[in-house]
Amino acid sequence: MSAARPFFSIVIPLYNKQEHIANTLHSVLHQTFPDYELLVIDDGSTDESATIVGIFNDYRLQVFRQKNAGVSAARNHGIKRAKGQYFAFLDADDLWEPNYLAEMCRLIGNYPGCGFYGAAHTVLENHRSFVEGGSMKEGIVEDYFRSEWTHHITRLSATVVNPVVFEKTKGFPEGMISGEDNFFCASIAREFPVAYTPKPLVTYNKKFSGLSQRFDKTDSCREYWLELYADGDFYRNELIAGKALKAGIRYALGFNRLKSLKIETDFCYTRLSVRKWRILFLLNRLPNAGIKLVIRLIFLKRLLRNFYQDLVAKRMPVTRQQLPSREPVSHKPFSPGPLINT
């Protein structure tokens, strides 16, 4: 690590990921690019996650604890403590390829002055895996919102942010149940260029994301998707409509009719998320008894899906976490390049 500032500050929000956090930390500590600090923000975990992190012995690793306040609050907490020249984010159940940071450093050097830098990623979902963003060309993304809609290029675990740009945002929207990473990245992309590499350098564990546990939860944040609307920008407006309508469906299932009706009205312009809008329209007109029936059907669907996944998992080899030795990870000295400001 450089004496003054590490090149990267890596922020990992941690909440009840005892089965995955060791592998995630291994993927960081075995990077070929060693000039970084690693900040783990324990968001009030109630399992053995913090104990597992404590087994790791590396001078770059710092652990901070807070009362449970959500993933956005944990990331914002980490950024307040970060000293790096660039901010990298990683979820506690995702993985980096060993050359991820090296490739992101190269991307920063080749395309200076961008708001954030992204990479293609492998998605693990149930019993299948696939790459998102691999068909993109490397370089400055010509139309971020169109590329995000058509290629799903953004995953926060595959994103590095310029701190000068971060300071110009409001940070991550605290209290947003789902889509907080998309809101954050879209807020940057509307004002700054985005650089991208199609190399799949990150593994995103969608099967562990926990989204199915939040289908009827409502946001408590002040941020609202309509803030990102721009006249005449078709894909930008369609992207925010799709995200907002998903939130509206959650509100409807959570019996927050006032907010769900507002979203139905504000985003009725959509052309690419008409199906979501129609679902929201119907939910907004169901009595409470009808909403409760829909929730029961969702639970039944989840049980059947989990049963199927368990059957598939029994036929697949088990991957165990790699717990570290007590010896610190050693690396050759590295001299980072200069800080690139926008």
Beta strands, then each sheet from edge to edge (+ up, - down):
strand 1: 8-14
strand 2: 36-42
strand 3: 61-65
strand 4: 86-89
strand 5: 95-96
strand 6: 116-125
strand 7: 128-132
strand 8: 139-140
strand 9: 159-161
strand 10: 194-205
sheet 1: 3+ 2+ 1+ 4+ 9- 6+ 7-
sheet 2: 3+ 2+ 1+ 4+ 9- 6+ 10+ 5-
sheet 3: 3+ 2+ 1+ 4+ 9- 6+ 10+ 8-
end
